[in-house]
Amino acid sequence: MNCIKVDIPKEICEIDDELKAIYHSNNSICIWIFSSRVGRNNFVHNTVGMSKSQRSKYYEINYSAKL
C-alpha cells in the first residue's frame, strides 16, 4: 500500500463516504461531493472512461449547482 500525506479539510472527511467519488491521476486527486448515493452512483456509472477534465465538466453541469 502507498500512502501520500495530504491535508484534507475536516469538513470533507466528515461527509459520508457514500456521498463522495474519488478520482486520482499521477498528479492530482479529485473528490466530488453529492447530495445522495443515487447521484454519486449515477455519476460513477455515467463517467466511466472519461478523462479528469471531462468528469469535472460533467459534474459541473449535472451536480455542482444542486448541492
Phi and psi restraints in degrees (range 20) as a CNS / XPLOR table:
assign (resid 1 and name C) (resid 2 and name N)
       (resid 2 and name CA) (resid 2 and name C) 1.0 -110.8 20.0 2
assign (resid 2 and name N) (resid 2 and name CA)
       (resid 2 and name C) (resid 3 and name N) 1.0 130.9 20.0 2
assign (resid 2 and name C) (resid 3 and name N)
       (resid 3 and name CA) (resid 3 and name C) 1.0 -119.1 20.0 2
assign (resid 3 and name N) (resid 3 and name CA)
       (resid 3 and name C) (resid 4 and name N) 1.0 136.0 20.0 2
assign (resid 3 and name C) (resid 4 and name N)
       (resid 4 and name CA) (resid 4 and name C) 1.0 -119.6 20.0 2
assign (resid 4 and name N) (resid 4 and name CA)
       (resid 4 and name C) (resid 5 and name N) 1.0 120.7 20.0 2
assign (resid 4 and name C) (resid 5 and name N)
       (resid 5 and name CA) (resid 5 and name C) 1.0 -74.4 20.0 2
assign (resid 5 and name N) (resid 5 and name CA)
       (resid 5 and name C) (resid 6 and name N) 1.0 125.1 20.0 2
assign (resid 5 and name C) (resid 6 and name N)
       (resid 6 and name CA) (resid 6 and name C) 1.0 -140.1 20.0 2
assign (resid 6 and name N) (resid 6 and name CA)
       (resid 6 and name C) (resid 7 and name N) 1.0 157.6 20.0 2
assign (resid 6 and name C) (resid 7 and name N)
       (resid 7 and name CA) (resid 7 and name C) 1.0 -99.6 20.0 2
assign (resid 7 and name N) (resid 7 and name CA)
       (resid 7 and name C) (resid 8 and name N) 1.0 96.7 20.0 2
assign (resid 7 and name C) (resid 8 and name N)
       (resid 8 and name CA) (resid 8 and name C) 1.0 -93.8 20.0 2
assign (resid 8 and name N) (resid 8 and name CA)
       (resid 8 and name C) (resid 9 and name N) 1.0 129.5 20.0 2
assign (resid 8 and name C) (resid 9 and name N)
       (resid 9 and name CA) (resid 9 and name C) 1.0 -55.6 20.0 2
assign (resid 9 and name N) (resid 9 and name CA)
       (resid 9 and name C) (resid 10 and name N) 1.0 141.4 20.0 2
assign (resid 9 and name C) (resid 10 and name N)
       (resid 10 and name CA) (resid 10 and name C) 1.0 -53.7 20.0 2
assign (resid 10 and name N) (resid 10 and name CA)
       (resid 10 and name C) (resid 11 and name N) 1.0 -38.2 20.0 2
assign (resid 10 and name C) (resid 11 and name N)
       (resid 11 and name CA) (resid 11 and name C) 1.0 -60.8 20.0 2
assign (resid 11 and name N) (resid 11 and name CA)
       (resid 11 and name C) (resid 12 and name N) 1.0 -36.2 20.0 2
assign (resid 11 and name C) (resid 12 and name N)
       (resid 12 and name CA) (resid 12 and name C) 1.0 -73.1 20.0 2
assign (resid 12 and name N) (resid 12 and name CA)
       (resid 12 and name C) (resid 13 and name N) 1.0 -40.5 20.0 2
assign (resid 12 and name C) (resid 13 and name N)
       (resid 13 and name CA) (resid 13 and name C) 1.0 -62.8 20.0 2
assign (resid 13 and name N) (resid 13 and name CA)
       (resid 13 and name C) (resid 14 and name N) 1.0 -31.7 20.0 2
assign (resid 13 and name C) (resid 14 and name N)
       (resid 14 and name CA) (resid 14 and name C) 1.0 -78.6 20.0 2
assign (resid 14 and name N) (resid 14 and name CA)
       (resid 14 and name C) (resid 15 and name N) 1.0 -13.1 20.0 2
assign (resid 14 and name C) (resid 15 and name N)
       (resid 15 and name CA) (resid 15 and name C) 1.0 -74.4 20.0 2
assign (resid 15 and name N) (resid 15 and name CA)
       (resid 15 and name C) (resid 16 and name N) 1.0 137.3 20.0 2
assign (resid 15 and name C) (resid 16 and name N)
       (resid 16 and name CA) (resid 16 and name C) 1.0 -51.3 20.0 2
assign (resid 16 and name N) (resid 16 and name CA)
       (resid 16 and name C) (resid 17 and name N) 1.0 131.4 20.0 2
assign (resid 16 and name C) (resid 17 and name N)
       (resid 17 and name CA) (resid 17 and name C) 1.0 -58.6 20.0 2
assign (resid 17 and name N) (resid 17 and name CA)
       (resid 17 and name C) (resid 18 and name N) 1.0 -28.0 20.0 2
assign (resid 17 and name C) (resid 18 and name N)
       (resid 18 and name CA) (resid 18 and name C) 1.0 -75.2 20.0 2
assign (resid 18 and name N) (resid 18 and name CA)
       (resid 18 and name C) (resid 19 and name N) 1.0 -3.8 20.0 2
assign (resid 18 and name C) (resid 19 and name N)
       (resid 19 and name CA) (resid 19 and name C) 1.0 -105.8 20.0 2
assign (resid 19 and name N) (resid 19 and name CA)
       (resid 19 and name C) (resid 20 and name N) 1.0 9.2 20.0 2
assign (resid 19 and name C) (resid 20 and name N)
       (resid 20 and name CA) (resid 20 and name C) 1.0 -121.4 20.0 2
assign (resid 20 and name N) (resid 20 and name CA)
       (resid 20 and name C) (resid 21 and name N) 1.0 143.6 20.0 2
assign (resid 20 and name C) (resid 21 and name N)
       (resid 21 and name CA) (resid 21 and name C) 1.0 -120.3 20.0 2
assign (resid 21 and name N) (resid 21 and name CA)
       (resid 21 and name C) (resid 22 and name N) 1.0 133.4 20.0 2
assign (resid 21 and name C) (resid 22 and name N)
       (resid 22 and name CA) (resid 22 and name C) 1.0 -120.1 20.0 2
assign (resid 22 and name N) (resid 22 and name CA)
       (resid 22 and name C) (resid 23 and name N) 1.0 132.8 20.0 2
assign (resid 22 and name C) (resid 23 and name N)
       (resid 23 and name CA) (resid 23 and name C) 1.0 -127.3 20.0 2
assign (resid 23 and name N) (resid 23 and name CA)
       (resid 23 and name C) (resid 24 and name N) 1.0 142.1 20.0 2
assign (resid 23 and name C) (resid 24 and name N)
       (resid 24 and name CA) (resid 24 and name C) 1.0 -136.7 20.0 2
assign (resid 24 and name N) (resid 24 and name CA)
       (resid 24 and name C) (resid 25 and name N) 1.0 151.3 20.0 2
assign (resid 24 and name C) (resid 25 and name N)
       (resid 25 and name CA) (resid 25 and name C) 1.0 -132.9 20.0 2
assign (resid 25 and name N) (resid 25 and name CA)
       (resid 25 and name C) (resid 26 and name N) 1.0 -168.3 20.0 2
assign (resid 25 and name C) (resid 26 and name N)
       (resid 26 and name CA) (resid 26 and name C) 1.0 -74.2 20.0 2
assign (resid 26 and name N) (resid 26 and name CA)
       (resid 26 and name C) (resid 27 and name N) 1.0 -10.0 20.0 2
assign (resid 26 and name C) (resid 27 and name N)
       (resid 27 and name CA) (resid 27 and name C) 1.0 -132.7 20.0 2
assign (resid 27 and name N) (resid 27 and name CA)
       (resid 27 and name C) (resid 28 and name N) 1.0 5.5 20.0 2
assign (resid 27 and name C) (resid 28 and name N)
       (resid 28 and name CA) (resid 28 and name C) 1.0 -162.5 20.0 2
assign (resid 28 and name N) (resid 28 and name CA)
       (resid 28 and name C) (resid 29 and name N) 1.0 161.5 20.0 2
assign (resid 28 and name C) (resid 29 and name N)
       (resid 29 and name CA) (resid 29 and name C) 1.0 -128.5 20.0 2
assign (resid 29 and name N) (resid 29 and name CA)
       (resid 29 and name C) (resid 30 and name N) 1.0 130.2 20.0 2
assign (resid 29 and name C) (resid 30 and name N)
       (resid 30 and name CA) (resid 30 and name C) 1.0 -115.6 20.0 2
assign (resid 30 and name N) (resid 30 and name CA)
       (resid 30 and name C) (resid 31 and name N) 1.0 137.0 20.0 2
assign (resid 30 and name C) (resid 31 and name N)
       (resid 31 and name CA) (resid 31 and name C) 1.0 -123.3 20.0 2
assign (resid 31 and name N) (resid 31 and name CA)
       (resid 31 and name C) (resid 32 and name N) 1.0 114.1 20.0 2
assign (resid 31 and name C) (resid 32 and name N)
       (resid 32 and name CA) (resid 32 and name C) 1.0 -99.0 20.0 2
assign (resid 32 and name N) (resid 32 and name CA)
       (resid 32 and name C) (resid 33 and name N) 1.0 137.3 20.0 2
assign (resid 32 and name C) (resid 33 and name N)
       (resid 33 and name CA) (resid 33 and name C) 1.0 -110.4 20.0 2
assign (resid 33 and name N) (resid 33 and name CA)
       (resid 33 and name C) (resid 34 and name N) 1.0 137.2 20.0 2
assign (resid 33 and name C) (resid 34 and name N)
       (resid 34 and name CA) (resid 34 and name C) 1.0 -124.8 20.0 2
assign (resid 34 and name N) (resid 34 and name CA)
       (resid 34 and name C) (resid 35 and name N) 1.0 159.1 20.0 2
assign (resid 34 and name C) (resid 35 and name N)
       (resid 35 and name CA) (resid 35 and name C) 1.0 -87.6 20.0 2
assign (resid 35 and name N) (resid 35 and name CA)
       (resid 35 and name C) (resid 36 and name N) 1.0 -10.9 20.0 2
assign (resid 35 and name C) (resid 36 and name N)
       (resid 36 and name CA) (resid 36 and name C) 1.0 -151.8 20.0 2
assign (resid 36 and name N) (resid 36 and name CA)
       (resid 36 and name C) (resid 37 and name N) 1.0 158.5 20.0 2
assign (resid 36 and name C) (resid 37 and name N)
       (resid 37 and name CA) (resid 37 and name C) 1.0 -63.2 20.0 2
assign (resid 37 and name N) (resid 37 and name CA)
       (resid 37 and name C) (resid 38 and name N) 1.0 -38.1 20.0 2
assign (resid 37 and name C) (resid 38 and name N)
       (resid 38 and name CA) (resid 38 and name C) 1.0 -61.1 20.0 2
assign (resid 38 and name N) (resid 38 and name CA)
       (resid 38 and name C) (resid 39 and name N) 1.0 -45.1 20.0 2
assign (resid 38 and name C) (resid 39 and name N)
       (resid 39 and name CA) (resid 39 and name C) 1.0 -60.2 20.0 2
assign (resid 39 and name N) (resid 39 and name CA)
       (resid 39 and name C) (resid 40 and name N) 1.0 -45.2 20.0 2
assign (resid 39 and name C) (resid 40 and name N)
       (resid 40 and name CA) (resid 40 and name C) 1.0 -61.3 20.0 2
assign (resid 40 and name N) (resid 40 and name CA)
       (resid 40 and name C) (resid 41 and name N) 1.0 -47.7 20.0 2
assign (resid 40 and name C) (resid 41 and name N)
       (resid 41 and name CA) (resid 41 and name C) 1.0 -63.5 20.0 2
assign (resid 41 and name N) (resid 41 and name CA)
       (resid 41 and name C) (resid 42 and name N) 1.0 -39.7 20.0 2
assign (resid 41 and name C) (resid 42 and name N)
       (resid 42 and name CA) (resid 42 and name C) 1.0 -64.0 20.0 2
assign (resid 42 and name N) (resid 42 and name CA)
       (resid 42 and name C) (resid 43 and name N) 1.0 -41.9 20.0 2
assign (resid 42 and name C) (resid 43 and name N)
       (resid 43 and name CA) (resid 43 and name C) 1.0 -58.9 20.0 2
assign (resid 43 and name N) (resid 43 and name CA)
       (resid 43 and name C) (resid 44 and name N) 1.0 -49.8 20.0 2
assign (resid 43 and name C) (resid 44 and name N)
       (resid 44 and name CA) (resid 44 and name C) 1.0 -60.3 20.0 2
assign (resid 44 and name N) (resid 44 and name CA)
       (resid 44 and name C) (resid 45 and name N) 1.0 -46.7 20.0 2
assign (resid 44 and name C) (resid 45 and name N)
       (resid 45 and name CA) (resid 45 and name C) 1.0 -62.7 20.0 2
assign (resid 45 and name N) (resid 45 and name CA)
       (resid 45 and name C) (resid 46 and name N) 1.0 -43.9 20.0 2
assign (resid 45 and name C) (resid 46 and name N)
       (resid 46 and name CA) (resid 46 and name C) 1.0 -79.9 20.0 2
assign (resid 46 and name N) (resid 46 and name CA)
       (resid 46 and name C) (resid 47 and name N) 1.0 -12.5 20.0 2
assign (resid 46 and name C) (resid 47 and name N)
       (resid 47 and name CA) (resid 47 and name C) 1.0 -110.8 20.0 2
assign (resid 47 and name N) (resid 47 and name CA)
       (resid 47 and name C) (resid 48 and name N) 1.0 9.6 20.0 2
assign (resid 47 and name C) (resid 48 and name N)
       (resid 48 and name CA) (resid 48 and name C) 1.0 -56.7 20.0 2
assign (resid 48 and name N) (resid 48 and name CA)
       (resid 48 and name C) (resid 49 and name N) 1.0 130.4 20.0 2
assign (resid 48 and name C) (resid 49 and name N)
       (resid 49 and name CA) (resid 49 and name C) 1.0 86.4 20.0 2
assign (resid 49 and name N) (resid 49 and name CA)
       (resid 49 and name C) (resid 50 and name N) 1.0 -5.4 20.0 2
assign (resid 49 and name C) (resid 50 and name N)
       (resid 50 and name CA) (resid 50 and name C) 1.0 -81.7 20.0 2
assign (resid 50 and name N) (resid 50 and name CA)
       (resid 50 and name C) (resid 51 and name N) 1.0 154.5 20.0 2
assign (resid 50 and name C) (resid 51 and name N)
       (resid 51 and name CA) (resid 51 and name C) 1.0 -75.9 20.0 2
assign (resid 51 and name N) (resid 51 and name CA)
       (resid 51 and name C) (resid 52 and name N) 1.0 169.6 20.0 2
assign (resid 51 and name C) (resid 52 and name N)
       (resid 52 and name CA) (resid 52 and name C) 1.0 -58.8 20.0 2
assign (resid 52 and name N) (resid 52 and name CA)
       (resid 52 and name C) (resid 53 and name N) 1.0 -44.3 20.0 2
assign (resid 52 and name C) (resid 53 and name N)
       (resid 53 and name CA) (resid 53 and name C) 1.0 -66.8 20.0 2
assign (resid 53 and name N) (resid 53 and name CA)
       (resid 53 and name C) (resid 54 and name N) 1.0 -37.1 20.0 2
assign (resid 53 and name C) (resid 54 and name N)
       (resid 54 and name CA) (resid 54 and name C) 1.0 -65.2 20.0 2
assign (resid 54 and name N) (resid 54 and name CA)
       (resid 54 and name C) (resid 55 and name N) 1.0 -43.1 20.0 2
assign (resid 54 and name C) (resid 55 and name N)
       (resid 55 and name CA) (resid 55 and name C) 1.0 -61.4 20.0 2
assign (resid 55 and name N) (resid 55 and name CA)
       (resid 55 and name C) (resid 56 and name N) 1.0 -44.3 20.0 2
assign (resid 55 and name C) (resid 56 and name N)
       (resid 56 and name CA) (resid 56 and name C) 1.0 -61.6 20.0 2
assign (resid 56 and name N) (resid 56 and name CA)
       (resid 56 and name C) (resid 57 and name N) 1.0 -43.6 20.0 2
assign (resid 56 and name C) (resid 57 and name N)
       (resid 57 and name CA) (resid 57 and name C) 1.0 -64.4 20.0 2
assign (resid 57 and name N) (resid 57 and name CA)
       (resid 57 and name C) (resid 58 and name N) 1.0 -42.8 20.0 2
assign (resid 57 and name C) (resid 58 and name N)
       (resid 58 and name CA) (resid 58 and name C) 1.0 -59.6 20.0 2
assign (resid 58 and name N) (resid 58 and name CA)
       (resid 58 and name C) (resid 59 and name N) 1.0 -43.4 20.0 2
assign (resid 58 and name C) (resid 59 and name N)
       (resid 59 and name CA) (resid 59 and name C) 1.0 -62.1 20.0 2
assign (resid 59 and name N) (resid 59 and name CA)
       (resid 59 and name C) (resid 60 and name N) 1.0 -47.0 20.0 2
assign (resid 59 and name C) (resid 60 and name N)
       (resid 60 and name CA) (resid 60 and name C) 1.0 -57.1 20.0 2
assign (resid 60 and name N) (resid 60 and name CA)
       (resid 60 and name C) (resid 61 and name N) 1.0 -46.2 20.0 2
assign (resid 60 and name C) (resid 61 and name N)
       (resid 61 and name CA) (resid 61 and name C) 1.0 -69.0 20.0 2
assign (resid 61 and name N) (resid 61 and name CA)
       (resid 61 and name C) (resid 62 and name N) 1.0 -41.5 20.0 2
assign (resid 61 and name C) (resid 62 and name N)
       (resid 62 and name CA) (resid 62 and name C) 1.0 -102.0 20.0 2
assign (resid 62 and name N) (resid 62 and name CA)
       (resid 62 and name C) (resid 63 and name N) 1.0 -19.8 20.0 2
assign (resid 62 and name C) (resid 63 and name N)
       (resid 63 and name CA) (resid 63 and name C) 1.0 -133.2 20.0 2
assign (resid 63 and name N) (resid 63 and name CA)
       (resid 63 and name C) (resid 64 and name N) 1.0 -36.8 20.0 2
assign (resid 63 and name C) (resid 64 and name N)
       (resid 64 and name CA) (resid 64 and name C) 1.0 -61.0 20.0 2
assign (resid 64 and name N) (resid 64 and name CA)
       (resid 64 and name C) (resid 65 and name N) 1.0 -35.1 20.0 2
assign (resid 64 and name C) (resid 65 and name N)
       (resid 65 and name CA) (resid 65 and name C) 1.0 -76.5 20.0 2
assign (resid 65 and name N) (resid 65 and name CA)
       (resid 65 and name C) (resid 66 and name N) 1.0 -12.7 20.0 2
assign (resid 65 and name C) (resid 66 and name N)
       (resid 66 and name CA) (resid 66 and name C) 1.0 -92.6 20.0 2
assign (resid 66 and name N) (resid 66 and name CA)
       (resid 66 and name C) (resid 67 and name N) 1.0 -4.3 20.0 2
